[in-house]
């Protein structure tokens, strides 16, 4: 059985893709790091349109504040606002680090999954987000 991720020499288009993803992750991490200061100045991104239209949180509502609480080390409030927040925070930090290492070394990460494995990963991700949303709507509240 082959390892599901290969690390290979990056082609120019892959380096550009990795640089874009790294830039996006870093912007998100910086934004959530200074979120509370920006919130006090009323200079944050607009709230969720799904919430305004329906009165219910979307599957990702609370994610920004969850990340902001993670920067403070407050895992309880991070989970209360968005149950998957701490896992996404850890994944974002690790992903940014992996992309940075790849950009420095000229390598890229490529998944090597079969179609069945991709389906299982997709089902797992969608199920985790659905369970998180149900917890948010029915257990944790808005």
N, C-alpha and C positions, 0 to 999 in steps of 0.2 A: 504494500500500500504506500502510495506517494504522500508526502507531506502536502497539506492543502494550500500552503502559501509558498511561493517561490520568490527569492530575492535575486533580481537580475540587473544587469547594466541597463540604465534608463536611456531610452531613446529621447530625442528632443521633445516630441509631443508629450511623452510621459513625464518629463521633467517639468514642462509647462503646466500639465495637469496637477502634478504634486505641489508645485509652487502655488497654484491657485487654491488648492485645498488647504495648504498650510496657512496661506494668507487669510482665508476665510475663518479657519479655526482660531487663529491668533486674534483677529478682530473680535470674534465672539468672546474669547476669553478676556480680552482687555475690556470690552463693553460690560461684561458681567462683573468684572473686578471693580469697576468704578460706578456700578449701577446705583448704589445708594446715594452717592454724591450727586449723580445726575438726576436721580428721582427727586431729591430735595430742591433742585433747581428747575424742575418740570421740563427736563431736557432729554427724556427717554423716548424710545420708539413708541409709536401708538399702540394702545391695547388691542387685544384680539378681536377682529371683526366678527368671528363666529359667536363669541360671547355676547356682543352687542346685538346681534341679530336674533339669537335664540334664548339668551338669558342663562345658558348652560356653558360650562367650560369645554373647550375643544380638547382633543387628546393630548395637546402639548401645552395647554394653559398652565402657568405656574413655573415653567421651565427656566425662564430668565431669573426670577426671584429665587428659585431653587439653587441655581448656579451661584447667585450672589451670596446666599447663605452658606454654600459650600466653601466659598472663599473665606468666610468667617469661621469655618469649622463647626457650624451649627447643623449637624446632620439631621437632627429631629425635625427642625423647621423645614429643611430641604425636602425631606421625605413627605412631610405634611402637605407642602405645596405641590409637589410633583413626585410621586413614588419612584419613578425611574431616574430622577434628577441626579442622585449621587453616582449611579452607574454610568449615566451619560457624561457626567463631569469627569469621572476617572477615564472613560474612553476618549474623551476629547483631549485631555492632557496627554495621555499615552499616544494617541494618534498624532497629535502635533509633534511630540518628541520623535516618534518614528519617522514622520515625514521630514523633519529637520535633519535627522541622521541620514536619511536617504538623499536629501538634497546636498548635504556636505560631501557624502561619499560617492555620489553619482549613481546610486542604486535606486531601485523601485521595488515595491511589493506588489505581487500579482497573485490573486486568488486562483487556485486550480481546483475547482469543485465540479462535480458532475451535475447534471440537471436535477437529479433527485436531491443532492445535497443543497443546491440552490433553493429548491422548493422547501426543504426542511428549514433552512435558515430564514426564508421569507415567512413561513408559517410561524416559526418561533418568535420572530420580531413583531409581526402583526399581533400575535396572541399576547405578548408582553405589553404592548402598547394598549391593547383592548382591556386587559386586566387592570392596568394602571388607570385607564380612563374610568372604568367602573368603580374602582376604589375612590377616585377623585370625586365622581358625581354622587355616589350613594353612601360612602363611608366618611370621607374626609371633608366633604362640603366644598363650597366655593371659596 
